[in-house]
Amino acid sequence: MTDPRETQLLATVPDGLHIGGHWRPATGGATLAVTDPATGDVVKNVADATPADGTAALDAACDAADHWAATPPRARGEILRRAFDLLTERADQVALLMTIEMGKPLAEARGEVTYGGEFLRWFSEEAPRIAGRYGVNPEGTGRMIVSRHPVGPCYLITPWNFPLAMATRKIAPALAAGCTAVVKPAEATPLTTMYLAQLLAEAGLPAGVLNVVTTSSPGPVSEAIIGDPRLRKLSFTGSTPVGRTLLRQAAGGVLRTSMELGGNAPFVVFEDADLDKAVQGALAAKFRNIGQACTAANRFLVHRSVAAEFTERVTKRVAEFRSGRGTEEGVTIGPLIDDAAVAKSASLVRDAVDRGAVLRLGGELVAGPGSFFPATVLGDVPAGSELLREEIFGPVLAVVPFDDEDEAVRLANDTEYGLVSYVYTRDLARGQRMIERLATGMMGLNLGVVSNAAAPFGGWKSSGLGREGGVEGIAEYLETKYTLTPDP
Ligand code: NAD
């Protein structure tokens, strides 16, 4: 790394575990290397926590719990709001940090700072709105009081693909609700979370309310925390297999859980769609974050009468993409997170082509350094191809033609997942039918991006449990208590 701006920025990021308001090395002093996926270079070494460090972080969260729960909601909200202001002031630094550790193009990283920051602002405003109810019981013999309380210490596990937004989407509602937390970022991208924890401390967050553990052993560290009877809530964003393992572990303590898991989004283009808008939406839904989003369109189901034209137009636009390190001017496709991700995209493309899909663009492996895979378009992808069943998590756009609305619905719903669906049609009644017929937690109707801090983000079926964002988001961190009192 030679860019002095990057060196200077990296020097401001803490490299320890954040426990009880202090930054300290891991027990035993082990460290974990963070690399730039565009070059393969190590950019920083951070503390590599042991299970005992995980327990120490939970100790700190438990020690701070009563005081934070008793802190007035307005005061909690004001700290989050100050953090939003600081993040907005430092948007360029945070964006650059994400590009360095995760690879996304700088313009997208700036977009994530805006999106991720909105959770701090939204939940700063939700904190004072936590409310209960009071009423006469139906018999008229008593008064019913329903009150809401922080669930208690939380464990928050985040993935690497949106290092800032996945953290703020959990941390902001937890803190707004009056919960303390231990957050464990993904091992590939811990720096953004550490920067955020430092920023929250600067915004006035008391010691111990938010603790950060970074580790190359997420399994054992998480087991120590999840198995501890003091923990009350687990919130996880990541893959469905890991989510299932964590749900089993959480059963021991009957923990409240929120699970944001995998997706396999259909992107349905009907024959009456505005094709210009559908192409535009397709590029955003597929290539945002280099295809590494749970909301990424995985299967492009296109009516047979417009499939050739749609594929042609999309291919032309994708051919104009520029691949490179996300800091370079004009780059639209950064690297994938690591070489395993490249191998996965390559193997899914090979499988589809072997089964008869038409390779329209890309597909060829690129020589290193860095973990790059080219933007790829596949036409006429046959049923049975692995990429129709599995989350691609790479820049591969796969088109499957269909013949009528019933077939589109059947194909769209033919997946264990149900996170998000995209539908393009000019027919309002058809749009309404699709809202009713698609098994999905979210839907973009004539739009290719749906995420918003004010909306309930989450999936059906194996895509998860619970919602993040919106008024629903804070409810995940609140317990309900019902009290009956006699007629006064
Ligand atoms: P992953 O499941 O491998 O890792 C996610 C997190 O879990 C990381 O912090 C990792 O360290 C941790 N982890 C891994 N094994 C663990 C274990 N045994 N115990 C405890 N923690 C463990 O997923 P990933 O590859 O980092 O992320 C990509 C996945 O995340 C995709 O499936 C994507 O769809 C999903 N995702 C979902 C959403 C959503 O909101 N639904 C958002 C972003 C990503």
Residues whose N, C-alpha, C, O or C-beta is under 5 A from the ligand:
A	BS01	NAD	I157 T158 P159 W160 K184 P185 A186 E187 P218 G219 S222 T237 G238 S239 T240 V242 E260 L261 G262 G263 A293 C294 S463
